[in-house]
Amino acid sequence: MAIDEAPAPEAELSAFRKWTTTASVMLVTVMQVLDVTVTNVALPHIQGSLSAGVDEVSWVLTSYLAANAVILPATSWLAERLGRKRFFLICTVGFTAASVLCGLAPNITTLLIARMLQGIGGGPLMPLSQAIMWEIFPLRQRGMAMAAWGMGIMMAPIFGPTLGGWISDNWSWRWIFYVNIPIGFIGFLVSSAVLFDPPYLRRALRVDGPGLVLMAIGFLSLQLFLDQGERNEWFESWAIIALALSATAALFAFLIRELTTDEPILDLSVYADRNFAAGSLIMLVVMVGFFSSMVLLALFTQKVLGYDAWTSGLVLAPGGVGNLISLLIAGRLITRIDQRALLALGCVLNAMSTWWMSEVTITVDYWSLAWPRFVQGVGVGFIFVPLNTVALANIQREKMGNATVLLNVVRNLGGGIGVAVMATLLARRGQGHQSAMVAHVQAGDAETMERLRAWTSHFAAQGADSFTAERRAIGALYHEVTQQAQLLAVADVFWLLFVLFCTSLFLLPLLRRVRMLPPSRTSAREASAPAAVHAE
């Protein structure tokens, strides 16, 4: 059989080919996800090396996300037009080549262009790999398949900051891009040998020009709106207002276009399936909480506690350990118990973690931060596997690529909303707490005077003259007030995330349980669709 040919629909792939295919698509996809996270902690090194301003270097992240937001919704359509295997290989080569350009960039402009090319190449990899794995494994094995896939996808953003910090500190920021070269090369060789285009994958006959333009404008405007909103004071900026209006108008027109055209770029008919529609809503809510809590903890450890990037990454790392454990357990339980029970457990563990974090203090030690992260990692695993399984269980094979694209669009949207809202709340609550605390710091207040005397004595003991010691004492007291205000703001946001995860429990009844049929019955019916299930 030629490598481009699909096995007969009724024939199940050998275990070797299943896991070889899994390894190839995971290798490339994890490379892409890891690259996004390691870049975050390398920004100070990039800024100094290329003599870039703060606003300029922030576009190293924004340019990638903007390109990602444009290409991601078109993934299914491009896979149909080019062939899924060919498109996957093109994206692998494109991402790897763009990584080389990023590492070689002599200035910030070249780096931004290379990052946009990276975003175009990397965006489709996750939904394509998810669709491939969902197809090659029969329904009864998809829980374990999603668990294996999730180990790489969910742990990459957890260990990425630690890896990125170590590479940037010990080698050079350019190596966070160069390490993609051998990974991309091996991934390309293995993928070209094992991937195939399924016989039912239809070919897109024409280009939906209006839909393509509306999609690009809408998702690009939305991504820039979420990314730049807090930095530009949201609707106090005419640029942000223009982005909001552009996103709203273009996405509304895109929605109408997709519902009326014969050849849509995104087939929204999959939302007619109750589990997929409800699963998408739950995915949006959960991703808001997951991404915002992870970024919030990183900001807290670095901005409030003064940790460096490496130590901050070590705080996030226990989440990966917990995630590994729960993914393995969830993959085995997914076919045996009600998936909604696993989802409920995951939401409760995330709520416990965020409640725990809302009680942090300035004197918090490492383990008081690491244990909540471990608990949250366990909770995320119990959400990821059952949610994907239930959402995609009844989707027809020919629509699977489109469905995984939509889930990833929702996932990215949830992450963007979560980080944007978190940043806004953190800034506003910090300002509010600081104003309230400053109002109580008065020259005649006994406690205030006692703190000033303590700081003055401290600096005088270090050799400062009386005038300098007093000036430095005032600065130290102001720093204390600012630090306490930031701490209270972090606690407030974590408490709101606790409420969010508790609220997500009320969405679970929208889902129907998926029951797996015995293997003897599924093998014949999975030829046309993965609907060999009973939904209750």
PyMOL commands that set and color helices and strands:
alter all, ss='L'
color gray80, all
select helices_A, chain A and resi 15-50+54-82+84-104+108-122+125-136+139-170+175-178+180-194+209-228+230-232+234-236+238-260+268-272+274-304+309-333+339-357+366-392+397-438+446-461+466-510+519-525
alter helices_A, ss='H'
color red, helices_A
select strands_A, chain A and resi 514-516+533-535
alter strands_A, ss='S'
color yellow, strands_A
deselect
rebuild
show_as cartoon
